[in-house]
Amino acid sequence: MKIVIIGGVAAGAKAAAKARRLSQDAEIIVYTDDTHVSYSSCGLPYYIAGNFEDYRMLLVRSPEEFEEQGIKIRLRHKALKIVPDTKQVLIHNMNDNNVELVNYDKLIIATGARPFIPPIKNTELPNIFTVRKIEDGIRIKAKAITSKKVLIVGGGYIGMELLESFVMRNLKVTLVENSPHIMPMLDPEISEMIYEQLTSVCENRFEIIRGESVVEFCGDENGVTCVVLSSGQMIDTDFVILATGIRPNVEIAYDAGIELGITKAIKVNKRMETNIKDIYACGDCVEENLVINDSPAWIPLGSNANKEGRCAAINACGEFDEFNGVLASAVTRCLDLTISMTGLTESGARNSGIDPISVTVTKFDKVGYMPDVNNITLKLIADKKTGRLIGGQAIGAGDADKRINTLTSALLSKMTVEEFCQNDLTYAPPYSPTIDPLLNAAEILRSKLKKLNS
Amino acid sequence: MKIVIIGGVAAGAKAAAKARRLSQDAEIIVYTDDTHVSYSSCGLPYYIAGNFEDYRMLLVRSPEEFEEQGIKIRLRHKALKIVPDTKQVLIHNMNDNNVELVNYDKLIIATGARPFIPPIKNTELPNIFTVRKIEDGIRIKAKAITSKKVLIVGGGYIGMELLESFVMRNLKVTLVENSPHIMPMLDPEISEMIYEQLTSVCENRFEIIRGESVVEFCGDENGVTCVVLSSGQMIDTDFVILATGIRPNVEIAYDAGIELGITKAIKVNKRMETNIKDIYACGDCVEENLVINDSPAWIPLGSNANKEGRCAAINACGEFDEFNGVLASAVTRCLDLTISMTGLTESGARNSGIDPISVTVTKFDKVGYMPDVNNITLKLIADKKTGRLIGGQAIGAGDADKRINTLTSALLSKMTVEEFCQNDLTYAPPYSPTIDPLLNAAEILRSKLKKLNS
């Protein structure tokens, strides 16, 4: 049996490794147009920040390690076309410019995603970077070391993480977000708190501009020097980061007749099978099922990619596995602030036809007399009709994310607020108040729900 | 309506405050033989360590604050006898030595627990302390400041926390635990790891002696000077802490005909009602229901006390509330080590007739390239027959406890290992590896269960 995998960053690399463990005999070959396989893209902001110096720390597994296990790795080999009828893939070897047709018994598509380049004038100028591959990280870090100021376009996860990276490197940072709020995937009042908390510790190290778009980059063949905003404001900069989102790489799949979902990512079932027999897909190129309300969602994250790659491999090898979907859990850090969420936001709930009820509390994260006590703000969201918990958001110093993980188990088991109030969370003064903020919020939400029903 | 509350540390204080919120008219009066009300007993180790200087930081609410809300606080008033037939309590005013009979419409017993004094010779010598009340903390702290060495009897939660306190104060600490393991409420191999990790960072600051009991204290009217172990070894010390467990204060309830449970704590139903009409009980003096297997358990913790006090007050005020029980979740810190658990241990499962299956993993707590990466050891325990998760233990630096809280939600909803594997935990490099240790452990446990069933 020959298993061909297109793409080798997270899902593809995981699928290859898992397939090897399940089948000693299968021929396993990974084609990637990248110059690296099996690396942590999510680690680039910390590499750029200087948390560690050697980019090879980002490599989970080297090509040599794969080869030792009998997994063939073909770097700089771009898949041009899938021919399902003859079970072949057309591969372009970018090293010697040859093209060959490769047979497969099972094909796993793990083509990932690519940065979205917004329609701004002169995005092709030198020193305007996107952040996706190891090469991007190396180039950005080199540029950061010799620069004084940087402008980041986009205030989502990557933008906020890079804000931290560049502040750590003592660059003056300007971040421009065109929507009225940074972290616009959160509910607006939570995004507003993030903005307030960050600007309160800014100390002239960075500036966050919201509600304005970048309309033009200026510069010459030596690189970008200035950024023009929609207000007309011009900002000098040494380089620019475009952190304006990503799009799934689905063209090769679509051209082969593979069905896409409503999110424009590849549609797969729980076994990671596409609509074409013996073709699986996994990672950032596929659409997920949001288990809260069984609706399609596209949540491109390394954790999901790993689980999906594993699941695809198990099924491709003839065994049985299912990946039920995601809760849209996520976490990011910006300086000392942890920002985390799971499930539906309040606005997301409304958009999907759920009438939400919510509560937001700001409480100490441990008992008030402990020396390192901090505030944590927690928002809990429930379905007004059923009382079911459907989402949560947390911001604060330290382990705000782990409180969200306590919620993920509750969301997964479709727990109601009433049921969650009976939760027995660990307590000791260095770790939480006697009544954890989570239980405190749940208790208030429970009272609100009771009042509604009485 | 007159609500009389006996005891005012955690459950009693909470009950009083909640009753006031629910009823503006009720007469609410708290009798306590203590000199303080409404304080955080759990904070004593951090007060002793010097994390904060003023013991009043431990007070949640002062007597004056209660009085302002029309809650009467009677300090140093000991309840001697409950007379259910006439709905009266006999109270001894320790200030003026008067005794009076007090009427009640609703009585809430929150008498708490007291330290257990083991049968060791000469425990009455000066400078042998137990740790329960604010006065204990004040005396111990004063003694610690002028001392060089201390011996702690008992390696449970309080013993381990005080080990940290005294190490922080640069005392030479000897801890003696008579069972073969410290933290004997955990499974032995986890306790062993705690021992190894602590002794590896000990640097002569402390010594932990296991499997030996203290048989005698020596000294004179100036205080204890030496401790004799079962081996004959004699250890010089400036003072001694007895951290050998606690017992529920149930005598006054028992004498009044109130039923005790199998754990010897007061038996209550989910509404915190005792077997006698209009008498409620809550806090460290009551028995809880362990929801994992609906069995009686006695888990005296501040978090439980608060929830129970609240529940008792709601029901005493004529409304309806239920406290379903506990998961036996707990956390403690000893120096840099977080020790946390929930549910049944493997041995506890066996003792309660469940055939357990478990897995223990030691993994990084975040992605390996992050500068502050640490190990976390996680043990997951499931019921072999049903595949249900029934317990977990975690040790490690930092937020090991929060991973246990992710489990509590799963235990509460009676999730199987198979279901838990579909959990979508937050991921970013500063917070967890791509696959969190929890999911990693669950995945291994799932494979083990699959093999058993195939």
Interface residues (C-beta under 8 A of the other chain):
Chain A: A10 S40 C42 G43 Y46 Y47 N51 F52 M57 L58 E161 V291 L301 G302 S303 N304 N306 K307 F323 N324 G325 V326 L327 A328 S329 A330 V331 T332 R333 T338 S340 T342 V367 G368 Y369 M370 P371 G398 D399 D401 K402 R403 I404 N405 T406 L407 T408 S409 A410 L412 S413 M415 E419 F420 Q422 N423 D424 L425 T426 Y427 A428 P429 P430 Y431 T434 I435 D436
Chain B: A10 S40 C42 G43 Y46 Y47 N51 F52 M57 L58 E161 V291 L301 G302 S303 N304 N306 K307 F323 N324 G325 V326 L327 A328 S329 A330 V331 T332 R333 T338 S340 T342 V367 G368 Y369 M370 P371 G398 D399 D401 K402 R403 I404 N405 T406 L407 T408 S409 A410 L412 S413 M415 E419 F420 Q422 N423 D424 L425 T426 Y427 A428 P429 P430 Y431 T434 I435 D436
